[in-house]
Amino acid sequence: MTEQHLAGAEQYHILLVEDDDGDALLVEELLYDTDLPHTLARCRTAAEARTALLAGPVDCVLLDLHLPDASGVDTVQAVQTDTPAAIIVLTGLDDARAGVDSLAAGAQDYLIKGKVEPDLMQRAVRYAVQRKQAERANAALQIGRLRAEENARLERGLLPEPLLSSASVRASSRYYPGRAQALLGGDFLDVVQTEDGQVHAIIGDVSGHGPDAAALGVCLRIAWRALTLGGHRDRQLLHLLEQIHTAERAVSDLFTTCTLITLEPDAATLTLHLAGHHEPLLLTPDGAQEVSAGHGVALGIAPGLGKWPRTTLELPRRGALIAYTDGLVEGYAGNTGHRLGVDGLLSIVGSVTTADPDAHLDRLIAETRTLNADRHTDDLAVLRLDWNLDAHIPVAAAGNAV
């Protein structure tokens, strides 16, 4: 239905597709005798009808099944385009079966020429338009359901449950698509704790959006977990991930930025490897600051040639690390015309006073989205690791206790 109908002004735009002048005149008179507010345009062929449907708003097509360039039920398929127009087929007395077949082909109704009164014509047009509108609404709902199901499947692959056994370390994460109703992109994260007590984490961002980026993100996330649990670490792990990235990417220009994090509670240290990714933020009782760390090239930019320096930090007894993808800082800082950037993010982090990690992430993301007036075009993922080393039981002591 057109915007006029949605606004409450009832005006039906009708397109008559009929090559016979006599039949066309009868239809015109029938419509004139109804009290249906309408405009009427006429085409003589299916090709002309397709052009007219693309050129302007049409609510209902009155379609003869025997045209110079189309005949029978195929006429319905020849006229159908991606428009909201309902189709009512006009058949002869000896061709009523074709009207029924036309319903299966996509028409909303059929009328038999010579047996149509003004009241019937009026009701047929109104109901056909309403049915077409209902069909399109149901189709949109179905697309929404399928998109939600696909998002749920992808989210399980991109954002799994952390494998943490220590009460001294807690992981919190959030993910938001860049566009409303969009499929998940290639942002991914994961956290696992190995038998030696070390906590390993990754956050990454595959370039681009859509199913190719999401599929590659899922692949890299699963590979990282398997390789980490299998004992691979640091630069060796990144080389293996790059090999998988290169082999699995759908197009050669896809690349992935990521940060590897290893938190060692026994040693009170944290190790970082940055592959084209920005530095995380360190939160301590004294405030928040960006970590100074060495950088390496993103995965897939120069396969086999990447060098990723190791950065090791001494940890305070209590603190948190926030790693994120660039969708968090690339939005605008209100009406300033400038991007939020790291400095703007640090300002927001410092203004959020809640001690609850999940509430902190929710408020942090809400603030950035508000400043950007919900104009986000890139996906964003955020991972927060909190630790309390005073509550940590060393692996050796835990083993002796057992």
C-alpha positions as CSV (number, residue, x, y, z in Angstrom):
1,M,0.0,0.0,0.0
2,T,1.3,3.5,-0.8
3,E,2.3,6.2,1.7
4,Q,-1.0,7.9,1.0
5,H,-2.9,4.9,2.4
6,L,-0.6,4.7,5.4
7,A,-1.3,8.3,6.1
8,G,-5.0,7.6,6.1
9,A,-5.9,9.3,2.7
10,E,-7.6,6.4,0.8
11,Q,-6.6,6.7,-2.8
12,Y,-6.0,3.6,-4.9
13,H,-3.6,3.7,-7.9
14,I,-4.9,1.1,-10.3
15,L,-3.1,-0.1,-13.4
16,L,-5.2,-1.9,-16.1
17,V,-3.2,-4.2,-18.4
18,E,-5.6,-4.9,-21.3
19,D,-5.0,-4.8,-25.0
20,D,-8.7,-5.0,-26.0
21,D,-10.1,-1.4,-26.2
22,G,-13.7,-2.7,-25.6
23,D,-12.8,-4.7,-22.5
24,A,-10.7,-1.7,-21.2
25,L,-13.7,0.6,-21.6
26,L,-16.0,-1.8,-19.6
27,V,-13.5,-1.9,-16.7
28,E,-13.1,1.9,-16.8
29,E,-16.9,2.2,-16.5
30,L,-17.2,-0.4,-13.7
31,L,-14.6,1.5,-11.7
32,Y,-16.4,4.8,-12.4
33,D,-19.7,3.3,-11.0
34,T,-18.0,2.4,-7.7
35,D,-17.4,4.9,-4.9
36,L,-13.7,3.7,-4.8
37,P,-11.4,6.7,-4.8
38,H,-8.9,5.8,-7.5
39,T,-6.6,6.8,-10.4
40,L,-6.5,4.6,-13.5
41,A,-3.7,4.1,-15.9
42,R,-3.6,1.6,-18.8
43,C,-1.0,-0.6,-20.5
44,R,-1.4,-2.9,-23.5
45,T,1.4,-5.4,-22.9
46,A,3.2,-7.1,-20.0
47,A,6.4,-5.2,-20.9
48,E,4.7,-1.9,-20.6
49,A,3.2,-3.0,-17.3
50,R,6.6,-3.8,-15.8
51,T,7.9,-0.4,-16.8
52,A,4.8,1.3,-15.3
53,L,5.2,-0.6,-12.0
54,L,8.8,0.5,-11.7
55,A,8.0,4.1,-12.6
56,G,5.4,5.0,-9.9
57,P,3.2,3.9,-7.1
58,V,0.7,1.2,-8.1
59,D,-1.7,-0.4,-5.5
60,C,-3.5,-2.9,-7.8
61,V,-3.0,-4.3,-11.2
62,L,-6.1,-5.5,-13.2
63,L,-4.5,-8.0,-15.5
64,D,-5.9,-9.6,-18.7
65,L,-4.4,-13.1,-19.2
66,H,-4.1,-12.8,-23.0
67,L,-1.7,-10.1,-24.0
68,P,0.4,-9.7,-27.2
69,D,3.6,-10.7,-25.3
70,A,2.3,-13.0,-22.6
71,S,-0.5,-15.5,-22.3
72,G,-2.2,-17.6,-19.6
73,V,-0.8,-18.0,-16.1
74,D,2.6,-17.0,-17.4
75,T,1.2,-13.5,-17.7
76,V,1.1,-13.1,-13.9
77,Q,4.8,-14.1,-13.6
78,A,5.7,-11.8,-16.4
79,V,4.1,-8.8,-14.7
80,Q,5.2,-9.5,-11.1
81,T,8.0,-7.2,-9.9
82,D,9.4,-6.2,-6.6
83,T,6.5,-3.8,-5.9
84,P,3.7,-3.7,-3.4
85,A,1.1,-4.0,-6.1
86,A,-1.7,-6.6,-5.8
87,I,-2.8,-8.4,-8.9
88,I,-6.4,-9.2,-9.9
89,V,-6.6,-11.4,-13.0
90,L,-9.4,-10.8,-15.5
91,T,-10.6,-14.0,-17.2
92,G,-13.3,-14.9,-19.7
93,L,-16.3,-17.1,-19.1
94,D,-14.6,-20.1,-20.7
95,D,-11.4,-19.5,-18.8
96,A,-12.4,-19.5,-15.2
97,R,-9.9,-22.3,-14.3
98,A,-7.0,-20.0,-15.4
99,G,-8.1,-17.6,-12.7
100,V,-7.7,-20.3,-10.0
101,D,-4.3,-21.2,-11.4
102,S,-3.3,-17.5,-11.3
103,L,-3.9,-17.5,-7.5
104,A,-1.2,-20.2,-7.2
105,A,1.1,-18.1,-9.4
106,G,0.9,-15.1,-7.1
107,A,-2.3,-13.2,-7.9
108,Q,-4.5,-12.0,-5.1
109,D,-7.9,-12.6,-6.8
110,Y,-9.6,-13.1,-10.2
111,L,-12.7,-11.7,-11.8
112,I,-14.7,-13.2,-14.7
113,K,-15.4,-10.6,-17.4
114,G,-19.1,-10.0,-17.9
115,K,-20.0,-11.2,-14.4
116,V,-18.6,-8.2,-12.5
117,E,-20.8,-5.6,-10.8
118,P,-19.5,-2.4,-9.3
119,D,-19.8,-3.6,-5.8
120,L,-17.8,-6.7,-6.5
121,M,-15.1,-4.7,-8.3
122,Q,-14.8,-2.4,-5.4
123,R,-14.5,-5.2,-2.8
124,A,-12.1,-7.1,-5.0
125,V,-9.7,-4.2,-5.3
126,R,-9.9,-3.3,-1.6
127,Y,-9.4,-6.9,-0.4
128,A,-6.6,-7.7,-2.9
129,V,-4.6,-4.7,-1.7
130,Q,-5.1,-5.7,1.9
131,R,-4.1,-9.3,1.2
132,K,-1.0,-8.2,-0.6
133,Q,-0.1,-5.9,2.2
134,A,-0.5,-8.8,4.7
135,E,1.6,-11.1,2.5
136,R,4.4,-8.6,2.4
137,A,4.2,-8.0,6.2
138,N,4.4,-11.8,6.8
139,A,7.3,-12.1,4.4
140,A,9.1,-9.3,6.3
141,L,8.4,-11.1,9.6
142,Q,9.8,-14.3,8.2
143,I,13.0,-12.5,7.0
144,G,13.3,-11.0,10.5
145,R,13.0,-14.5,12.1
146,L,15.5,-16.0,9.7
147,R,17.9,-13.1,10.4
148,A,17.5,-13.5,14.1
149,E,18.2,-17.3,13.9
150,E,21.3,-16.6,11.7
151,N,22.5,-14.0,14.2
152,A,22.1,-16.5,17.0
153,R,24.1,-19.2,15.2
154,L,26.8,-16.8,14.3
155,E,26.9,-15.3,17.8
156,R,27.4,-18.7,19.4
157,G,30.5,-19.1,17.1
158,L,31.9,-15.6,17.5
159,L,31.1,-15.0,21.2
160,P,31.3,-18.3,23.2
161,E,31.1,-18.9,26.9
162,P,34.5,-18.3,28.6
163,L,36.3,-21.4,30.0
164,L,37.3,-20.0,33.3
165,S,38.0,-22.1,36.4
166,S,39.6,-19.5,38.7
167,A,37.5,-17.3,41.0
168,S,40.2,-14.6,40.9
169,V,39.6,-13.7,37.2
170,R,36.3,-12.7,35.6
171,A,35.5,-12.1,32.0
172,S,32.7,-9.8,30.6
173,S,31.9,-9.1,27.0
174,R,29.5,-7.2,24.7
175,Y,28.8,-7.2,21.0
176,Y,26.7,-4.8,18.9
177,P,26.2,-5.0,15.1
178,G,27.0,-1.8,13.2
179,R,23.7,-1.5,11.5
180,A,20.1,-2.1,12.5
181,Q,19.0,-5.7,11.6
182,A,22.4,-6.5,10.3
183,L,24.0,-9.9,10.4
184,L,27.0,-10.1,12.7
185,G,30.2,-9.1,11.2
186,G,33.7,-10.4,11.8
187,D,34.4,-9.2,15.3
188,F,35.1,-12.1,17.7
189,L,36.5,-12.8,21.1
190,D,37.2,-15.7,23.4
191,V,38.6,-16.5,26.9
192,V,40.1,-19.9,28.2
193,Q,42.0,-20.9,31.2
194,T,44.6,-23.7,30.8
195,E,45.7,-26.2,33.4
196,D,48.7,-24.2,34.4
197,G,46.3,-21.5,35.7
198,Q,47.1,-19.0,32.9
199,V,44.1,-17.1,31.4
200,H,44.3,-16.6,27.7
201,A,42.1,-14.2,25.7
202,I,41.7,-13.0,22.1
203,I,39.7,-10.2,20.5
204,G,39.8,-9.7,16.8
205,D,38.1,-8.0,13.9
206,V,37.9,-9.4,10.4
207,S,37.8,-6.6,7.8
208,G,34.5,-6.1,6.1
209,H,31.0,-7.2,7.0
210,G,28.5,-9.9,6.1
211,P,28.7,-13.7,6.0
212,D,32.2,-14.0,4.6
213,A,33.7,-11.9,7.5
214,A,31.5,-13.6,10.1
215,A,32.4,-17.1,8.8
216,L,36.1,-16.3,8.9
217,G,35.8,-14.8,12.4
218,V,34.1,-18.0,13.7
219,C,36.8,-20.1,12.1
220,L,39.6,-18.1,13.6
221,R,38.0,-18.0,17.1
222,I,37.5,-21.8,17.1
223,A,41.1,-22.3,15.8
224,W,42.5,-20.0,18.5
225,R,40.7,-22.0,21.3
226,A,41.8,-25.3,19.9
227,L,45.4,-24.2,19.4
228,T,45.6,-22.5,22.8
229,L,44.3,-25.5,24.6
230,G,46.8,-27.6,22.6
231,G,49.7,-25.6,24.0
232,H,50.5,-23.1,21.3
233,R,51.5,-19.6,22.4
234,D,52.4,-16.1,21.4
235,R,54.1,-15.6,18.0
236,Q,53.9,-19.2,17.0
237,L,50.1,-19.1,17.7
238,L,49.8,-16.0,15.5
239,H,51.7,-17.6,12.7
240,L,49.3,-20.6,12.8
241,L,46.3,-18.3,12.9
242,E,47.6,-16.4,9.9
243,Q,48.0,-19.6,8.0
244,I,44.4,-20.5,8.8
245,H,43.2,-17.0,7.9
246,T,44.9,-17.1,4.5
247,A,43.6,-20.6,3.7
248,E,40.0,-19.9,4.8
249,R,39.3,-16.3,3.6
250,A,36.8,-16.0,0.8
251,V,38.7,-13.2,-0.9
252,S,42.3,-12.3,-0.9
253,D,42.0,-8.8,0.5
254,L,40.4,-9.8,3.8
255,F,42.7,-9.2,6.8
256,T,42.2,-9.6,10.5
257,T,43.4,-7.4,13.4
258,C,43.6,-9.1,16.8
259,T,45.1,-8.9,20.3
260,L,46.4,-11.9,22.2
261,I,46.3,-11.6,26.0
262,T,47.9,-14.0,28.5
263,L,47.2,-13.3,32.2
264,E,49.4,-15.2,34.6
265,P,48.0,-14.9,38.2
266,D,50.9,-16.8,39.7
267,A,53.4,-14.4,38.3
268,A,51.1,-11.3,38.5
269,T,51.9,-10.5,34.9
270,L,50.0,-9.9,31.7
271,T,51.4,-10.4,28.2
272,L,50.2,-8.8,25.0
273,H,50.7,-9.4,21.3
274,L,49.1,-6.9,19.0
275,A,48.5,-7.8,15.3
276,G,47.3,-4.6,13.7
277,H,45.1,-4.0,16.7
278,H,45.1,-1.0,19.1
279,E,46.2,-1.1,22.7
280,P,43.8,-2.1,25.4
281,L,42.9,0.0,28.4
282,L,44.2,-0.8,31.9
283,L,41.9,0.1,34.8
284,T,43.5,0.4,38.3
285,P,42.4,2.0,41.5
286,D,44.4,5.1,40.3
287,G,42.4,5.5,37.1
288,A,42.4,4.3,33.5
289,Q,45.1,4.5,30.9
290,E,46.0,3.1,27.5
291,V,48.6,0.4,27.7
292,S,51.8,1.1,25.8
293,A,52.6,-2.0,23.8
294,G,54.5,-3.1,20.7
295,H,52.7,-3.5,17.4
296,G,52.8,-6.1,14.6
297,V,51.1,-6.3,11.3
298,A,47.5,-7.6,10.9
299,L,47.0,-11.2,9.9
300,G,46.8,-11.6,6.1
301,I,48.5,-8.4,5.1
302,A,51.9,-10.0,4.6
303,P,51.5,-13.7,5.1
304,G,54.5,-15.4,6.6
305,L,56.4,-12.1,7.2
306,G,54.6,-10.9,10.3
307,K,56.6,-10.1,13.4
308,W,54.7,-9.5,16.6
309,P,56.6,-8.1,19.6
310,R,55.8,-9.3,23.1
311,T,54.8,-6.8,25.7
312,T,54.7,-7.8,29.4
313,L,53.1,-5.8,32.2
314,E,53.3,-6.2,35.9
315,L,49.8,-6.4,37.3
316,P,48.4,-4.5,40.3
317,R,46.7,-6.8,42.9
318,R,43.3,-5.7,41.6
319,G,42.5,-4.2,38.2
320,A,40.9,-4.8,34.8
321,L,41.8,-4.8,31.2
322,I,39.4,-3.6,28.5
323,A,40.1,-4.7,24.9
324,Y,37.9,-3.6,22.1
325,T,37.4,-3.4,18.3
326,D,37.5,-0.1,16.6
327,G,33.8,0.3,16.3
328,L,33.9,1.5,19.9
329,V,36.0,4.6,19.2
330,E,35.3,5.4,15.5
331,G,32.0,7.1,16.2
332,Y,31.6,10.8,16.6
333,A,32.0,12.7,19.9
334,G,28.6,14.4,19.9
335,N,28.3,17.5,17.6
336,T,32.0,18.3,17.6
337,G,32.6,16.8,14.2
338,H,35.5,14.8,15.6
339,R,35.8,11.1,16.2
340,L,35.6,9.8,19.8
341,G,39.0,8.3,19.7
342,V,40.9,6.8,22.6
343,D,41.0,10.1,24.6
344,G,37.3,10.4,24.4
345,L,36.9,6.7,25.4
346,L,39.2,7.2,28.5
347,S,37.1,10.2,29.5
348,I,33.9,8.1,29.4
349,V,35.6,5.2,31.3
350,G,36.7,7.6,34.0
351,S,33.2,9.0,34.4
352,V,31.5,5.6,34.9
353,T,31.8,4.9,38.6
354,T,30.0,1.6,39.0
355,A,32.1,-1.3,40.3
356,D,30.1,-4.0,38.5
357,P,31.9,-5.0,35.3
358,D,28.8,-5.8,33.3
359,A,27.1,-2.5,34.3
360,H,30.3,-0.7,33.5
361,L,30.4,-2.2,29.9
362,D,26.7,-1.4,29.4
363,R,27.1,2.2,30.4
364,L,30.3,2.6,28.5
365,I,28.7,1.4,25.2
366,A,25.5,3.4,25.9
367,E,27.6,6.6,26.3
368,T,29.5,6.0,23.0
369,R,26.3,5.2,21.1
370,T,24.5,8.3,22.5
371,L,27.4,10.6,21.6
372,N,27.4,9.1,18.1
373,A,23.6,9.5,17.8
374,D,23.3,5.8,17.0
375,R,25.1,6.4,13.7
376,H,27.3,3.3,14.1
377,T,28.3,1.7,10.8
378,D,30.9,-0.7,12.2
379,D,30.4,-3.6,14.5
380,L,31.9,-3.3,18.0
381,A,33.0,-6.0,20.5
382,V,34.4,-5.3,24.0
383,L,36.1,-7.7,26.3
384,R,36.8,-6.9,30.0
385,L,39.0,-9.0,32.2
386,D,38.9,-8.3,35.9
387,W,41.3,-9.9,38.4
388,N,41.7,-10.0,42.2
389,L,45.1,-11.6,42.9
390,D,44.4,-11.5,46.6
391,A,41.8,-14.2,46.0
392,H,44.1,-16.3,43.8
393,I,45.2,-19.7,44.8
394,P,48.5,-20.7,43.1
395,V,48.4,-23.8,40.9
396,A,50.9,-25.6,43.1
397,A,49.0,-24.9,46.3
398,A,45.8,-26.0,44.6
399,G,47.4,-29.2,43.5
400,N,48.7,-29.9,47.1
401,A,45.3,-29.3,48.5
402,V,43.8,-31.9,46.2
